[in-house]
Structures are given as structure tokens and as C-alpha cells.
Amino acid sequence: MGEVEQEIIKRLTEALSPTRLVVNNDSAQHRGHAGDDGSGESHFSVEVESAAFTGKNRVQQQRMVNAALGNLMDERIHAMAIKTQVAD
């Protein structure tokens, strides 16, 4: 697990207290494509289940994920696929 992946987990855990969190590094599938910086940590997908999403629509939930990731989205991550779900 790389340092960007570890930071994603840390930030999402701290901000959203997820009941389920899956982080996948999809960078190998994008090798040589736009946004591939050669680090092997530029493209990710996440699945986040959290009670913090209660009462929020899908766009609001995804904005919460982006806000939690903060400057990672500008500086280290080229692409992020986000799936969210309200925790029971």
C-alpha cells in the first residue's frame, strides 16, 4: 500500500467515520494515459459507507468525499471514482 492510498484511508476515516471503506489503486490500468505521473498512485476508486451521508443526495455525498481528501485531489490524485452509501 502506497503513501497516497494510506493518506486517502486516513483522511476519509477521520472525516466520515465510515462503517465500510474500500480503496482501490487503479493506476496500473491507466499507465501511459493522461494523468499518469509514473508514481503508480494517480488513479483510485473508493467505496464509502457512512452515517455522515444521511439526508444528503449523491452529489452532496461525493462533495463530502472530495472535501475530506482536500489537496490530495489537486496535488497527487489525477482521477477518483467515488461510490457512496448511507450506513444503516
N, C-alpha and C positions, 0 to 999 in steps of 0.2 A: 504494500500500500504506500503510495507516494505522499509527499507532504501536502499537495493541494487536496487530495482526497481526504486526508486526515483533517485538514482545516475545514473542508465542507462539512464533515461529520460534526466537528466541534461547534461550528457556528450554528448549524441547524438544530443541534441538540440544545444548545444554550438558549436560543431564541424561541423555539417552538415546542420543546419538551415532547418530542414525537413518541407515540406508542409503537410506531413502526417506521424504520428508516432504512432504505436501501439505496446505496450509492454505487453506480457502475461507471467505470472508466471506459469510455467508448473510443478513446483516442486512436487506438490501433486501426479501427475501421476507417479513420479519416487521414491516415498517413499520406502525405503528399498533396492533400487538398488544401483549399484556402483555410487559413486559420491554424494550420498545423505548425506549431513553433518548434517542433523537434523534441520537446521536453517529454512527450508521452503522457502529458496531463493537460490537454487543451479542450477535450470534448467529454462531457459527462451526461448521465441521466440519473435522476433521483426520483424516488417514490417516498412521499412523506405522508404519514397519517398522524393527525394531531387534533386535540380538542380545541386548540387555538383557532382552528378554521371554522368553528361553529358559527353559523349565521353569516358566513362570508361566501360570496359566489366564487366560481372557479378563477376568474381573473384576479380578484382580491387575494385569494389564496396564493396564486403564483407570484403576485407582487410581494407578499409577505416572505416567501422563499427568497426572492431576489434581494429584498431589503436585508434579510439575515446574512446573505452572502456578501453584501456590500461591495467593497473594492475588488474582491476576487473576480467579480463579473467584468470589471473594466481592465484589470491588470493581468490575470492569469488564466481565465476561462474564456475560450472563444465561443463555445456553444453548450447550452444546458437544456435538456429535455426534462420537463417537470410534470409529474403526476402527483396530484394531491387527493386526500380523502379525509373526511371528518371522522375523528375517532368516536366510537360508541361510548 
